[in-house]
Amino acid sequence: MPHQPKLHGASIALNSRRDRILVIGGGASGLAFALTCAAAGVNVRIVDKRPHRSLIGKATGVAQGVWRQLQRFGVTASVIPDAIPMRNFVFYDDGSLIANVSVPAVDGSQPAHLYPQGQLEQHLEHALHTYGVSVEYGTTLVSVAQSGVAAHVTLMKSEGSVPELCEIDWLIGADGAHSDVRRYLNLPFVGRDYPEQWSVAEIETSEWPPEVQAQLLLHRNGTGLFLSQPSRGVVQGILNAQGAAAELKKRFGDAEVKYERNFRVSLRRVPRPRIGRAWLIGDAAHVQSPVGGQGLNLAIWDGITLAEALLDNDLTVEERLAARARKVLFFTDFDYRMLATRVWLLRRLRNSYWRFAAGNPIVAKWFFKIISGVW
């Protein structure tokens, strides 16, 4: 059994009813899971240790497959007028234009829309409210234990408050890359860390070309700057080095920096997403390079797929979750290696592919079908 923190003699409030499902983490994967359960009339509770939702430093690409999954909840690109369809992608290498790609439709729709993750999560949270379920912010996981038929979880609302002991059928760990659920379950997070220090920044500018949704600027030294327009008048830059804000200010004369932060990138996953009565989804189960924009989309797919399976009592979903994660991590790692390579031959092959794809939509469609999540 994992180590259980001492509660210093505090009394414990035991739930008078047994919650069927408890979700730890109010991000995209946790919200998607809870929303699917709530819509089916299942008793679900969702808690988050943050005092409130953050809108800073989130992903910007929402895949077609995710919009389709969310359609039943009224959260779609057609309902959200600010979502920007991905139609044009421009690729530079060492300052030279390599390709201006018209993004082909996949199954009749654009493969992705640009829309800030934080705002998408707000839509999911609002939809969840309509079913009478709210995210309980400021609630911390204190301990986890399991028996054969239930999970036993201790929660605490605030420092010095009375701990609450919950007995639940299923525990869902959706609490991010530094997951407390994963730590208490003592699960390994297998993989490696990328060597670079990454940075992300957002600016307000009026100089973004309206016909372009994304730009990729690579350099022979292995650095790459990915620019996108998550909302009108805002540009986000992700750089596999420090200094994203400075790079944005160099390219946009009227840039006003909204924020900048540094972060590390890893390629890791749990060997299996389930242990006993507990499941891990989203970044708690796997993390990957932001190249390819798959993190948010895989997280939402995880949440909805697992919820639907548990509602049907289908535990074979464990292998589907693991297989999808392996596939996405392989794709993002390969994509990252190709974009960051310093090898002249690989750079030439990469650039040749995109030059050819720019004039041949069928060739480009292979890549964008993966981006779309419609597999």
Secondary structure, 3 states (H helix, E strand, C coil): CCCCCCCCCCCCEECCCCEEEEEECCCHHHHHHHHHHHHCCCCEEEEECCCCCCCCCCCCEEEHHHHHHHHHHCCCCCCCCCCEECCEEEEEECCEEEEEEECCCECCECCEEECCHHHHHHHHHHHHHCCCCCEEECCEEEEEEECCCCEEEEEECCCCCCCEEEEEEEEEECCCCCCHHHHHCCCCCEEEEEEEEEEEEEEECCCCCCCCCEEEEECCCCCEEEEEEEECCEEEEEECCCCHHHHHHHHCCCCEEEEEEEEEEEEEECCCCEECCEEECHHHCEECCCCCCCHHHHHHHHHHHHHHHHHCCCCCHHHHHHHHHHHHHHHHHHHHHHHHCCCHHHHHHHHHHHHHHHHCHHHHHHHHHHHHCCC
